[in-house]
Amino acid sequence: ERLVSTARTTETTYRFRQLALGNYRLTVRAVNAWGQQGDPASVSFRIAAPAAPSRIELTPGYFQITATPHLAV
């Protein structure tokens, strides 16, 4: 395992940006104003490549073509 990030925050949300594809385990622990720590809570998740589009719509324009991918429902 490799540590990706560690942070302390007073907010109830935290955003990770630009995580690479792969498997991750997130562990959080609450700490109150007096420094008392709760038990850690963990969740595992995977970031996978997006699905390939089921079709691509091509829209001609003035000296351009716009490609719009559509995902299968």
Biopython code that builds the backbone (N, CA, C, O; Angstrom):
import numpy as np
from Bio.PDB.StructureBuilder import StructureBuilder

atoms = [
    (1, "GLU", "N", (0.839, -1.187, 0.000)),
    (1, "GLU", "CA", (0.000, 0.000, 0.000)),
    (1, "GLU", "C", (0.876, 1.238, 0.000)),
    (1, "GLU", "O", (2.012, 1.232, 0.474)),
    (2, "ARG", "N", (0.306, 2.297, -0.548)),
    (2, "ARG", "CA", (1.025, 3.555, -0.647)),
    (2, "ARG", "C", (0.132, 4.653, -0.090)),
    (2, "ARG", "O", (-1.043, 4.736, -0.446)),
    (3, "LEU", "N", (0.673, 5.488, 0.772)),
    (3, "LEU", "CA", (-0.084, 6.600, 1.336)),
    (3, "LEU", "C", (-0.201, 7.690, 0.287)),
    (3, "LEU", "O", (0.809, 8.175, -0.224)),
    (4, "VAL", "N", (-1.436, 8.082, -0.040)),
    (4, "VAL", "CA", (-1.670, 9.095, -1.062)),
    (4, "VAL", "C", (-1.755, 10.476, -0.440)),
    (4, "VAL", "O", (-1.230, 11.441, -0.995)),
    (5, "SER", "N", (-2.412, 10.579, 0.711)),
    (5, "SER", "CA", (-2.620, 11.886, 1.320)),
    (5, "SER", "C", (-2.931, 11.721, 2.795)),
    (5, "SER", "O", (-3.470, 10.700, 3.221)),
    (6, "THR", "N", (-2.586, 12.727, 3.559)),
    (6, "THR", "CA", (-3.004, 12.802, 4.947)),
    (6, "THR", "C", (-3.358, 14.256, 5.220)),
    (6, "THR", "O", (-2.670, 15.161, 4.747)),
    (7, "ALA", "N", (-4.416, 14.488, 5.973)),
    (7, "ALA", "CA", (-4.863, 15.858, 6.202)),
    (7, "ALA", "C", (-5.650, 15.944, 7.498)),
    (7, "ALA", "O", (-6.280, 14.979, 7.930)),
    (8, "ARG", "N", (-5.600, 17.108, 8.100)),
    (8, "ARG", "CA", (-6.467, 17.439, 9.230)),
    (8, "ARG", "C", (-7.365, 18.576, 8.770)),
    (8, "ARG", "O", (-6.908, 19.527, 8.137)),
    (9, "THR", "N", (-8.631, 18.468, 9.091)),
    (9, "THR", "CA", (-9.571, 19.504, 8.686)),
    (9, "THR", "C", (-10.654, 19.651, 9.733)),
    (9, "THR", "O", (-10.985, 18.698, 10.438)),
    (10, "THR", "N", (-11.198, 20.843, 9.830)),
    (10, "THR", "CA", (-12.338, 21.072, 10.719)),
    (10, "THR", "C", (-13.647, 20.929, 9.957)),
    (10, "THR", "O", (-14.727, 21.013, 10.542)),
    (11, "GLU", "N", (-13.548, 20.713, 8.650)),
    (11, "GLU", "CA", (-14.736, 20.553, 7.810)),
    (11, "GLU", "C", (-15.255, 19.120, 7.897)),
    (11, "GLU", "O", (-14.548, 18.214, 8.339)),
    (12, "THR", "N", (-16.490, 18.935, 7.473)),
    (12, "THR", "CA", (-17.075, 17.590, 7.446)),
    (12, "THR", "C", (-16.919, 16.927, 6.080)),
    (12, "THR", "O", (-17.371, 15.799, 5.881)),
    (13, "THR", "N", (-16.284, 17.620, 5.144)),
    (13, "THR", "CA", (-16.005, 17.045, 3.830)),
    (13, "THR", "C", (-14.540, 17.290, 3.477)),
    (13, "THR", "O", (-13.917, 18.231, 3.968)),
    (14, "TYR", "N", (-14.008, 16.429, 2.622)),
    (14, "TYR", "CA", (-12.634, 16.573, 2.132)),
    (14, "TYR", "C", (-12.620, 16.034, 0.715)),
    (14, "TYR", "O", (-13.187, 14.972, 0.456)),
    (15, "ARG", "N", (-11.992, 16.734, -0.195)),
    (15, "ARG", "CA", (-12.004, 16.339, -1.605)),
    (15, "ARG", "C", (-10.598, 15.940, -2.050)),
    (15, "ARG", "O", (-9.638, 16.692, -1.882)),
    (16, "PHE", "N", (-10.502, 14.739, -2.622)),
    (16, "PHE", "CA", (-9.261, 14.288, -3.238)),
    (16, "PHE", "C", (-9.344, 14.632, -4.713)),
    (16, "PHE", "O", (-10.389, 14.446, -5.336)),
    (17, "ARG", "N", (-8.273, 15.123, -5.268)),
    (17, "ARG", "CA", (-8.272, 15.499, -6.681)),
    (17, "ARG", "C", (-7.212, 14.695, -7.426)),
    (17, "ARG", "O", (-6.148, 14.384, -6.892)),
    (18, "GLN", "N", (-7.531, 14.373, -8.656)),
    (18, "GLN", "CA", (-6.615, 13.733, -9.594)),
    (18, "GLN", "C", (-6.052, 12.409, -9.081)),
    (18, "GLN", "O", (-4.858, 12.141, -9.220)),
    (19, "LEU", "N", (-6.910, 11.588, -8.489)),
    (19, "LEU", "CA", (-6.475, 10.245, -8.104)),
    (19, "LEU", "C", (-6.336, 9.397, -9.360)),
    (19, "LEU", "O", (-7.198, 9.438, -10.238)),
    (20, "ALA", "N", (-5.276, 8.642, -9.447)),
    (20, "ALA", "CA", (-5.045, 7.765, -10.593)),
    (20, "ALA", "C", (-5.994, 6.567, -10.529)),
    (20, "ALA", "O", (-6.568, 6.270, -9.482)),
    (21, "LEU", "N", (-6.148, 5.889, -11.660)),
    (21, "LEU", "CA", (-6.937, 4.660, -11.679)),
    (21, "LEU", "C", (-6.314, 3.668, -10.713)),
    (21, "LEU", "O", (-5.091, 3.594, -10.587)),
    (22, "GLY", "N", (-7.159, 2.907, -10.030)),
    (22, "GLY", "CA", (-6.633, 1.898, -9.121)),
    (22, "GLY", "C", (-7.533, 1.664, -7.927)),
    (22, "GLY", "O", (-8.633, 2.210, -7.841)),
    (23, "ASN", "N", (-7.053, 0.847, -7.012)),
    (23, "ASN", "CA", (-7.785, 0.501, -5.795)),
    (23, "ASN", "C", (-7.274, 1.344, -4.633)),
    (23, "ASN", "O", (-6.074, 1.588, -4.506)),
    (24, "TYR", "N", (-8.199, 1.782, -3.792)),
    (24, "TYR", "CA", (-7.861, 2.649, -2.666)),
    (24, "TYR", "C", (-8.577, 2.183, -1.409)),
    (24, "TYR", "O", (-9.602, 1.504, -1.472)),
    (25, "ARG", "N", (-8.027, 2.555, -0.283)),
    (25, "ARG", "CA", (-8.705, 2.385, 0.996)),
    (25, "ARG", "C", (-8.620, 3.722, 1.713)),
    (25, "ARG", "O", (-7.536, 4.267, 1.918)),
    (26, "LEU", "N", (-9.780, 4.240, 2.090)),
    (26, "LEU", "CA", (-9.875, 5.514, 2.790)),
    (26, "LEU", "C", (-10.131, 5.227, 4.258)),
    (26, "LEU", "O", (-11.052, 4.484, 4.600)),
    (27, "THR", "N", (-9.323, 5.810, 5.123)),
    (27, "THR", "CA", (-9.498, 5.656, 6.563)),
    (27, "THR", "C", (-9.618, 7.038, 7.180)),
    (27, "THR", "O", (-8.792, 7.916, 6.929)),
    (28, "VAL", "N", (-10.653, 7.224, 7.987)),
    (28, "VAL", "CA", (-10.864, 8.509, 8.670)),
    (28, "VAL", "C", (-10.969, 8.268, 10.169)),
    (28, "VAL", "O", (-11.316, 7.180, 10.627)),
    (29, "ARG", "N", (-10.658, 9.315, 10.910)),
    (29, "ARG", "CA", (-10.758, 9.243, 12.365)),
    (29, "ARG", "C", (-11.178, 10.629, 12.858)),
    (29, "ARG", "O", (-10.596, 11.643, 12.473)),
    (30, "ALA", "N", (-12.180, 10.650, 13.699)),
    (30, "ALA", "CA", (-12.650, 11.912, 14.277)),
    (30, "ALA", "C", (-11.798, 12.264, 15.497)),
    (30, "ALA", "O", (-11.397, 11.393, 16.269)),
    (31, "VAL", "N", (-11.535, 13.558, 15.648)),
    (31, "VAL", "CA", (-10.802, 14.073, 16.807)),
    (31, "VAL", "C", (-11.587, 15.269, 17.328)),
    (31, "VAL", "O", (-11.909, 16.182, 16.568)),
    (32, "ASN", "N", (-11.898, 15.266, 18.632)),
    (32, "ASN", "CA", (-12.677, 16.381, 19.172)),
    (32, "ASN", "C", (-11.763, 17.537, 19.585)),
    (32, "ASN", "O", (-10.544, 17.462, 19.426)),
    (33, "ALA", "N", (-12.353, 18.590, 20.106)),
    (33, "ALA", "CA", (-11.613, 19.803, 20.472)),
    (33, "ALA", "C", (-10.561, 19.553, 21.542)),
    (33, "ALA", "O", (-9.620, 20.337, 21.662)),
    (34, "TRP", "N", (-10.689, 18.493, 22.317)),
    (34, "TRP", "CA", (-9.736, 18.174, 23.387)),
    (34, "TRP", "C", (-8.686, 17.172, 22.927)),
    (34, "TRP", "O", (-7.862, 16.726, 23.726)),
    (35, "GLY", "N", (-8.708, 16.810, 21.631)),
    (35, "GLY", "CA", (-7.720, 15.885, 21.096)),
    (35, "GLY", "C", (-8.057, 14.420, 21.272)),
    (35, "GLY", "O", (-7.252, 13.555, 20.929)),
    (36, "GLN", "N", (-9.241, 14.127, 21.804)),
    (36, "GLN", "CA", (-9.646, 12.727, 21.959)),
    (36, "GLN", "C", (-10.001, 12.160, 20.585)),
    (36, "GLN", "O", (-10.729, 12.785, 19.813)),
    (37, "GLN", "N", (-9.480, 10.973, 20.291)),
    (37, "GLN", "CA", (-9.682, 10.358, 18.986)),
    (37, "GLN", "C", (-10.694, 9.228, 19.056)),
    (37, "GLN", "O", (-10.704, 8.433, 19.995)),
    (38, "GLY", "N", (-11.547, 9.175, 18.037)),
    (38, "GLY", "CA", (-12.472, 8.058, 17.903)),
    (38, "GLY", "C", (-11.790, 6.909, 17.184)),
    (38, "GLY", "O", (-10.653, 7.040, 16.731)),
    (39, "ASP", "N", (-12.478, 5.793, 17.080)),
    (39, "ASP", "CA", (-11.953, 4.653, 16.332)),
    (39, "ASP", "C", (-11.923, 4.988, 14.844)),
    (39, "ASP", "O", (-12.806, 5.693, 14.356)),
    (40, "PRO", "N", (-10.926, 4.496, 14.119)),
    (40, "PRO", "CA", (-10.893, 4.748, 12.680)),
    (40, "PRO", "C", (-11.993, 3.975, 11.960)),
    (40, "PRO", "O", (-12.383, 2.886, 12.380)),
    (41, "ALA", "N", (-12.482, 4.555, 10.873)),
    (41, "ALA", "CA", (-13.460, 3.901, 9.995)),
    (41, "ALA", "C", (-12.851, 3.858, 8.597)),
    (41, "ALA", "O", (-12.264, 4.842, 8.146)),
    (42, "SER", "N", (-12.985, 2.730, 7.913)),
    (42, "SER", "CA", (-12.365, 2.563, 6.594)),
    (42, "SER", "C", (-13.379, 2.096, 5.564)),
    (42, "SER", "O", (-14.371, 1.445, 5.892)),
    (43, "VAL", "N", (-13.110, 2.440, 4.320)),
    (43, "VAL", "CA", (-13.898, 1.964, 3.186)),
    (43, "VAL", "C", (-12.935, 1.766, 2.017)),
    (43, "VAL", "O", (-12.026, 2.572, 1.817)),
    (44, "SER", "N", (-13.131, 0.707, 1.253)),
    (44, "SER", "CA", (-12.318, 0.444, 0.065)),
    (44, "SER", "C", (-13.125, 0.811, -1.172)),
    (44, "SER", "O", (-14.340, 0.619, -1.215)),
    (45, "PHE", "N", (-12.433, 1.342, -2.178)),
    (45, "PHE", "CA", (-13.108, 1.696, -3.430)),
    (45, "PHE", "C", (-12.109, 1.615, -4.575)),
    (45, "PHE", "O", (-10.896, 1.566, -4.368)),
    (46, "ARG", "N", (-12.654, 1.604, -5.790)),
    (46, "ARG", "CA", (-11.830, 1.500, -6.987)),
    (46, "ARG", "C", (-12.191, 2.616, -7.946)),
    (46, "ARG", "O", (-13.366, 2.923, -8.144)),
    (47, "ILE", "N", (-11.188, 3.215, -8.533)),
    (47, "ILE", "CA", (-11.395, 4.182, -9.604)),
    (47, "ILE", "C", (-11.016, 3.475, -10.898)),
    (47, "ILE", "O", (-9.859, 3.111, -11.106)),
    (48, "ALA", "N", (-12.003, 3.288, -11.760)),
    (48, "ALA", "CA", (-11.803, 2.568, -13.018)),
    (48, "ALA", "C", (-11.931, 3.535, -14.190)),
    (48, "ALA", "O", (-12.462, 4.637, -14.050)),
    (49, "ALA", "N", (-11.448, 3.113, -15.323)),
    (49, "ALA", "CA", (-11.589, 3.912, -16.544)),
    (49, "ALA", "C", (-13.067, 4.020, -16.901)),
    (49, "ALA", "O", (-13.828, 3.084, -16.657)),
    (50, "PRO", "N", (-13.481, 5.134, -17.468)),
    (50, "PRO", "CA", (-14.890, 5.261, -17.856)),
    (50, "PRO", "C", (-15.236, 4.276, -18.971)),
    (50, "PRO", "O", (-14.375, 3.850, -19.742)),
    (51, "ALA", "N", (-16.501, 3.932, -19.031)),
    (51, "ALA", "CA", (-16.975, 3.018, -20.075)),
    (51, "ALA", "C", (-16.834, 3.679, -21.445)),
    (51, "ALA", "O", (-16.943, 4.898, -21.577)),
    (52, "ALA", "N", (-16.592, 2.860, -22.447)),
    (52, "ALA", "CA", (-16.516, 3.373, -23.815)),
    (52, "ALA", "C", (-17.904, 3.825, -24.255)),
    (52, "ALA", "O", (-18.898, 3.218, -23.856)),
    (53, "PRO", "N", (-17.994, 4.865, -25.060)),
    (53, "PRO", "CA", (-19.313, 5.305, -25.516)),
    (53, "PRO", "C", (-19.948, 4.251, -26.416)),
    (53, "PRO", "O", (-19.255, 3.533, -27.137)),
    (54, "SER", "N", (-21.279, 4.169, -26.365)),
    (54, "SER", "CA", (-21.992, 3.222, -27.221)),
    (54, "SER", "C", (-22.095, 3.748, -28.648)),
    (54, "SER", "O", (-22.208, 2.976, -29.601)),
    (55, "ARG", "N", (-22.054, 5.069, -28.782)),
    (55, "ARG", "CA", (-22.047, 5.679, -30.113)),
    (55, "ARG", "C", (-21.465, 7.082, -30.006)),
    (55, "ARG", "O", (-21.419, 7.673, -28.927)),
    (56, "ILE", "N", (-21.025, 7.596, -31.137)),
    (56, "ILE", "CA", (-20.498, 8.958, -31.197)),
    (56, "ILE", "C", (-21.280, 9.702, -32.261)),
    (56, "ILE", "O", (-21.354, 9.269, -33.411)),
    (57, "GLU", "N", (-21.853, 10.808, -31.874)),
    (57, "GLU", "CA", (-22.631, 11.641, -32.796)),
    (57, "GLU", "C", (-21.711, 12.715, -33.370)),
    (57, "GLU", "O", (-21.057, 13.445, -32.625)),
    (58, "LEU", "N", (-21.665, 12.806, -34.699)),
    (58, "LEU", "CA", (-20.851, 13.816, -35.366)),
    (58, "LEU", "C", (-21.755, 14.907, -35.908)),
    (58, "LEU", "O", (-22.692, 14.636, -36.658)),
    (59, "THR", "N", (-21.471, 16.130, -35.528)),
    (59, "THR", "CA", (-22.266, 17.270, -35.966)),
    (59, "THR", "C", (-21.377, 18.197, -36.790)),
    (59, "THR", "O", (-20.442, 18.794, -36.258)),
    (60, "PRO", "N", (-21.667, 18.319, -38.097)),
    (60, "PRO", "CA", (-20.847, 19.200, -38.920)),
    (60, "PRO", "C", (-21.147, 20.660, -38.617)),
    (60, "PRO", "O", (-22.272, 21.026, -38.274)),
    (61, "GLY", "N", (-20.125, 21.475, -38.750)),
    (61, "GLY", "CA", (-20.277, 22.912, -38.555)),
    (61, "GLY", "C", (-19.458, 23.643, -39.598)),
    (61, "GLY", "O", (-18.991, 23.043, -40.566)),
    (62, "TYR", "N", (-19.290, 24.906, -39.405)),
    (62, "TYR", "CA", (-18.544, 25.735, -40.334)),
    (62, "TYR", "C", (-17.051, 25.489, -40.122)),
    (62, "TYR", "O", (-16.472, 26.005, -39.166)),
    (63, "PHE", "N", (-16.429, 24.714, -40.991)),
    (63, "PHE", "CA", (-15.023, 24.312, -40.907)),
    (63, "PHE", "C", (-14.696, 23.573, -39.612)),
    (63, "PHE", "O", (-13.589, 23.690, -39.086)),
    (64, "GLN", "N", (-15.662, 22.815, -39.102)),
    (64, "GLN", "CA", (-15.430, 22.024, -37.885)),
    (64, "GLN", "C", (-16.403, 20.861, -37.828)),
    (64, "GLN", "O", (-17.431, 20.861, -38.504)),
    (65, "ILE", "N", (-16.072, 19.885, -37.026)),
    (65, "ILE", "CA", (-16.961, 18.766, -36.715)),
    (65, "ILE", "C", (-16.930, 18.590, -35.207)),
    (65, "ILE", "O", (-15.856, 18.526, -34.609)),
    (66, "THR", "N", (-18.104, 18.512, -34.589)),
    (66, "THR", "CA", (-18.199, 18.293, -33.148)),
    (66, "THR", "C", (-18.542, 16.836, -32.906)),
    (66, "THR", "O", (-19.531, 16.328, -33.436)),
    (67, "ALA", "N", (-17.718, 16.156, -32.100)),
    (67, "ALA", "CA", (-17.955, 14.754, -31.744)),
    (67, "ALA", "C", (-18.544, 14.707, -30.344)),
    (67, "ALA", "O", (-17.929, 15.184, -29.390)),
    (68, "THR", "N", (-19.751, 14.124, -30.217)),
    (68, "THR", "CA", (-20.428, 14.014, -28.927)),
    (68, "THR", "C", (-20.582, 12.540, -28.572)),
    (68, "THR", "O", (-21.332, 11.825, -29.236)),
    (69, "PRO", "N", (-19.879, 12.069, -27.526)),
    (69, "PRO", "CA", (-20.027, 10.666, -27.127)),
    (69, "PRO", "C", (-21.324, 10.448, -26.361)),
    (69, "PRO", "O", (-21.759, 11.322, -25.610)),
    (70, "HIS", "N", (-21.943, 9.286, -26.547)),
    (70, "HIS", "CA", (-23.165, 8.911, -25.831)),
    (70, "HIS", "C", (-22.919, 7.571, -25.148)),
    (70, "HIS", "O", (-22.487, 6.611, -25.786)),
    (71, "LEU", "N", (-23.196, 7.512, -23.851)),
    (71, "LEU", "CA", (-23.021, 6.277, -23.094)),
    (71, "LEU", "C", (-24.285, 5.440, -23.154)),
    (71, "LEU", "O", (-25.387, 5.980, -23.244)),
    (72, "ALA", "N", (-24.131, 4.127, -23.105)),
    (72, "ALA", "CA", (-25.283, 3.226, -23.071)),
    (72, "ALA", "C", (-26.010, 3.417, -21.748)),
    (72, "ALA", "O", (-25.384, 3.633, -20.710)),
    (73, "VAL", "N", (-27.328, 3.338, -21.792)),
    (73, "VAL", "CA", (-28.123, 3.532, -20.570)),
    (73, "VAL", "C", (-28.351, 2.225, -19.880)),
    (73, "VAL", "O", (-28.999, 2.184, -18.834)),
]
sb = StructureBuilder()
sb.init_structure("model")
sb.init_model(0)
sb.init_chain("A")
sb.init_seg("    ")
for serial, (resi, resn, name, xyz) in enumerate(atoms, 1):
    if name == "N":
        sb.init_residue(resn, " ", resi, " ")
    sb.init_atom(name, np.array(xyz, "f"), 0.0, 1.0, " ", f" {name:<3s}", serial, name[0])
structure = sb.get_structure()
